[in-house]
Every structure is written in C-alpha cells, then in structure tokens.
Amino acid sequence: MTRNAKRDADDGVLSCSFGRPGADRRVGTSRRWRWVAGLGVLLLGLAGCDSSVPTGQGSSAPSLSAPAQSTRGSAEQQALAAYEGMWQAYAAAGLTADPDEPDLARYASGQALTTLRDGLAQYREDDQFLKGDLVTHPQVTDASPDPDPTSVTVTDCLDDTKFLVYKRSGELVDDAPGGRRYTKATVTNLGAEGWKVTSFGVQAVNTC
C-alpha cells in the first residue's frame, strides 16, 4: 500500500464516542488514531435561571442566579481541566508507550480510559512510541443538569500535525502529517473520584 493510500484509509476513520474555553495548550499520524475507532458520542442538555433586584434601595439585594452561575462555572472549569489533563497524561505515557501511566486513571475513566490504555498497549507490543506536540483548543458546549452539572460536553479542534509515531530506533513509523480534527468528549462528575473524561471521539483530518 502506498503512503497516501495508507493515510487515506486511516484518516477516513470516524471515531465517535472528549482550563479555559478557547485555550490553546500544547500537551505532547495516521497510525496514531487507530485506537479511537468504535466509540459513540454522548449529547447533553442545558437550562438556566434568573432573578431581579428591587429598585430604590441603598444597597443591592443578592442575585439568586449567582450561586447557580458559580456552581456551573466551577463544573466547567473542572471538566476542562480533566480533559486537558487526560491528553497531557497520554502524551507523557506515549513517550514510553506505558498503558499503566498513573495519570491516565487520574483524568479518564470507563470507556475513555480503556481506549487510551489499549492504544498504548498496542504501541508497546509493536515496539513503538509517541512523541511531539498534541495541541488542544477545548471549550464547553453543554452541561447538565442546571444549575449543578454532573456531566459536561467538551468540544475541541485537536491538532496532531506534529504528534508522531516512532520506532525504538528513533525512525518515524509514518511521516505523513496529521492535522486538525473535530473532537468531542463527555466529562462526568464521579463523586469521590472527581471529574473525569468518560468517553471521547476523534474525527478525520480537516474536520475543524
């Protein structure tokens, strides 16, 4: 198979199942995304509330919406931190293809954690590792229920252009560039375990 044909086959995979909105963070090939196939995207809902302040008084009455906004804002920040933490942990684990990297379980759980670990285990079996920059642009696009979310949807335009797979010899496995990929994650409040990414999906190059 030619390099271009191989890249087209890999990049055509649609994987559907992943701190500040709009932040650009660096946390770290076509082969690199083989581990994201077969997951389903979860969609969440959104609601809101408001209140008015009496006029003609010397001091303003407290707004009833303030606690809700504060609770929601805290949930969103923790969800974004978990999402970015997951990719930072994955990039660190990729340097040695270590599926037992402790920080993976710190930021991911359930299907998301299984996907990451399975991918790293396959790289280790193939005597390969990951190295380079994995650039994130996450933002919260949904959260539920209001006013105290337990589940947050994070969308991203994940850029893996320079996040490459290498042989142990240091030679590139495949030098075909990646690119910008539309990504969606569900981040869930797991109680005592905190906020963790529970599912995610990464689409083909040039989808964002």
Secondary structure as a PSIPRED ss2 file (coil, helix, strand):
# PSIPRED VFORMAT (PSIPRED V4.0)

   1 M C   1.000  0.000  0.000
   2 T C   1.000  0.000  0.000
   3 R H   0.000  1.000  0.000
   4 N H   0.000  1.000  0.000
   5 A H   0.000  1.000  0.000
   6 K H   0.000  1.000  0.000
   7 R H   0.000  1.000  0.000
   8 D H   0.000  1.000  0.000
   9 A H   0.000  1.000  0.000
  10 D H   0.000  1.000  0.000
  11 D H   0.000  1.000  0.000
  12 G C   1.000  0.000  0.000
  13 V C   1.000  0.000  0.000
  14 L C   1.000  0.000  0.000
  15 S C   1.000  0.000  0.000
  16 C C   1.000  0.000  0.000
  17 S C   1.000  0.000  0.000
  18 F C   1.000  0.000  0.000
  19 G C   1.000  0.000  0.000
  20 R C   1.000  0.000  0.000
  21 P C   1.000  0.000  0.000
  22 G C   1.000  0.000  0.000
  23 A C   1.000  0.000  0.000
  24 D C   1.000  0.000  0.000
  25 R E   0.000  0.000  1.000
  26 R E   0.000  0.000  1.000
  27 V C   1.000  0.000  0.000
  28 G C   1.000  0.000  0.000
  29 T C   1.000  0.000  0.000
  30 S H   0.000  1.000  0.000
  31 R H   0.000  1.000  0.000
  32 R H   0.000  1.000  0.000
  33 W H   0.000  1.000  0.000
  34 R H   0.000  1.000  0.000
  35 W H   0.000  1.000  0.000
  36 V H   0.000  1.000  0.000
  37 A C   1.000  0.000  0.000
  38 G C   1.000  0.000  0.000
  39 L C   1.000  0.000  0.000
  40 G C   1.000  0.000  0.000
  41 V C   1.000  0.000  0.000
  42 L C   1.000  0.000  0.000
  43 L C   1.000  0.000  0.000
  44 L C   1.000  0.000  0.000
  45 G C   1.000  0.000  0.000
  46 L C   1.000  0.000  0.000
  47 A C   1.000  0.000  0.000
  48 G C   1.000  0.000  0.000
  49 C C   1.000  0.000  0.000
  50 D C   1.000  0.000  0.000
  51 S C   1.000  0.000  0.000
  52 S C   1.000  0.000  0.000
  53 V C   1.000  0.000  0.000
  54 P C   1.000  0.000  0.000
  55 T C   1.000  0.000  0.000
  56 G C   1.000  0.000  0.000
  57 Q C   1.000  0.000  0.000
  58 G C   1.000  0.000  0.000
  59 S C   1.000  0.000  0.000
  60 S C   1.000  0.000  0.000
  61 A C   1.000  0.000  0.000
  62 P C   1.000  0.000  0.000
  63 S C   1.000  0.000  0.000
  64 L C   1.000  0.000  0.000
  65 S H   0.000  1.000  0.000
  66 A H   0.000  1.000  0.000
  67 P H   0.000  1.000  0.000
  68 A H   0.000  1.000  0.000
  69 Q H   0.000  1.000  0.000
  70 S H   0.000  1.000  0.000
  71 T H   0.000  1.000  0.000
  72 R H   0.000  1.000  0.000
  73 G H   0.000  1.000  0.000
  74 S H   0.000  1.000  0.000
  75 A H   0.000  1.000  0.000
  76 E H   0.000  1.000  0.000
  77 Q H   0.000  1.000  0.000
  78 Q H   0.000  1.000  0.000
  79 A H   0.000  1.000  0.000
  80 L H   0.000  1.000  0.000
  81 A H   0.000  1.000  0.000
  82 A H   0.000  1.000  0.000
  83 Y H   0.000  1.000  0.000
  84 E H   0.000  1.000  0.000
  85 G H   0.000  1.000  0.000
  86 M H   0.000  1.000  0.000
  87 W H   0.000  1.000  0.000
  88 Q H   0.000  1.000  0.000
  89 A H   0.000  1.000  0.000
  90 Y H   0.000  1.000  0.000
  91 A H   0.000  1.000  0.000
  92 A H   0.000  1.000  0.000
  93 A H   0.000  1.000  0.000
  94 G H   0.000  1.000  0.000
  95 L C   1.000  0.000  0.000
  96 T C   1.000  0.000  0.000
  97 A C   1.000  0.000  0.000
  98 D C   1.000  0.000  0.000
  99 P C   1.000  0.000  0.000
 100 D C   1.000  0.000  0.000
 101 E C   1.000  0.000  0.000
 102 P H   0.000  1.000  0.000
 103 D H   0.000  1.000  0.000
 104 L H   0.000  1.000  0.000
 105 A H   0.000  1.000  0.000
 106 R H   0.000  1.000  0.000
 107 Y H   0.000  1.000  0.000
 108 A E   0.000  0.000  1.000
 109 S C   1.000  0.000  0.000
 110 G H   0.000  1.000  0.000
 111 Q H   0.000  1.000  0.000
 112 A H   0.000  1.000  0.000
 113 L H   0.000  1.000  0.000
 114 T H   0.000  1.000  0.000
 115 T H   0.000  1.000  0.000
 116 L H   0.000  1.000  0.000
 117 R H   0.000  1.000  0.000
 118 D H   0.000  1.000  0.000
 119 G H   0.000  1.000  0.000
 120 L H   0.000  1.000  0.000
 121 A H   0.000  1.000  0.000
 122 Q H   0.000  1.000  0.000
 123 Y H   0.000  1.000  0.000
 124 R H   0.000  1.000  0.000
 125 E H   0.000  1.000  0.000
 126 D C   1.000  0.000  0.000
 127 D C   1.000  0.000  0.000
 128 Q E   0.000  0.000  1.000
 129 F E   0.000  0.000  1.000
 130 L E   0.000  0.000  1.000
 131 K E   0.000  0.000  1.000
 132 G E   0.000  0.000  1.000
 133 D E   0.000  0.000  1.000
 134 L E   0.000  0.000  1.000
 135 V E   0.000  0.000  1.000
 136 T E   0.000  0.000  1.000
 137 H C   1.000  0.000  0.000
 138 P C   1.000  0.000  0.000
 139 Q E   0.000  0.000  1.000
 140 V E   0.000  0.000  1.000
 141 T E   0.000  0.000  1.000
 142 D E   0.000  0.000  1.000
 143 A E   0.000  0.000  1.000
 144 S E   0.000  0.000  1.000
 145 P C   1.000  0.000  0.000
 146 D C   1.000  0.000  0.000
 147 P C   1.000  0.000  0.000
 148 D C   1.000  0.000  0.000
 149 P C   1.000  0.000  0.000
 150 T C   1.000  0.000  0.000
 151 S E   0.000  0.000  1.000
 152 V E   0.000  0.000  1.000
 153 T E   0.000  0.000  1.000
 154 V E   0.000  0.000  1.000
 155 T E   0.000  0.000  1.000
 156 D E   0.000  0.000  1.000
 157 C E   0.000  0.000  1.000
 158 L E   0.000  0.000  1.000
 159 D E   0.000  0.000  1.000
 160 D E   0.000  0.000  1.000
 161 T E   0.000  0.000  1.000
 162 K E   0.000  0.000  1.000
 163 F E   0.000  0.000  1.000
 164 L E   0.000  0.000  1.000
 165 V E   0.000  0.000  1.000
 166 Y E   0.000  0.000  1.000
 167 K E   0.000  0.000  1.000
 168 R C   1.000  0.000  0.000
 169 S C   1.000  0.000  0.000
 170 G C   1.000  0.000  0.000
 171 E C   1.000  0.000  0.000
 172 L E   0.000  0.000  1.000
 173 V C   1.000  0.000  0.000
 174 D C   1.000  0.000  0.000
 175 D C   1.000  0.000  0.000
 176 A C   1.000  0.000  0.000
 177 P C   1.000  0.000  0.000
 178 G C   1.000  0.000  0.000
 179 G C   1.000  0.000  0.000
 180 R E   0.000  0.000  1.000
 181 R E   0.000  0.000  1.000
 182 Y E   0.000  0.000  1.000
 183 T E   0.000  0.000  1.000
 184 K E   0.000  0.000  1.000
 185 A E   0.000  0.000  1.000
 186 T E   0.000  0.000  1.000
 187 V E   0.000  0.000  1.000
 188 T E   0.000  0.000  1.000
 189 N E   0.000  0.000  1.000
 190 L C   1.000  0.000  0.000
 191 G H   0.000  1.000  0.000
 192 A H   0.000  1.000  0.000
 193 E H   0.000  1.000  0.000
 194 G C   1.000  0.000  0.000
 195 W E   0.000  0.000  1.000
 196 K E   0.000  0.000  1.000
 197 V E   0.000  0.000  1.000
 198 T E   0.000  0.000  1.000
 199 S E   0.000  0.000  1.000
 200 F E   0.000  0.000  1.000
 201 G E   0.000  0.000  1.000
 202 V E   0.000  0.000  1.000
 203 Q E   0.000  0.000  1.000
 204 A E   0.000  0.000  1.000
 205 V E   0.000  0.000  1.000
 206 N C   1.000  0.000  0.000
 207 T C   1.000  0.000  0.000
 208 C C   1.000  0.000  0.000
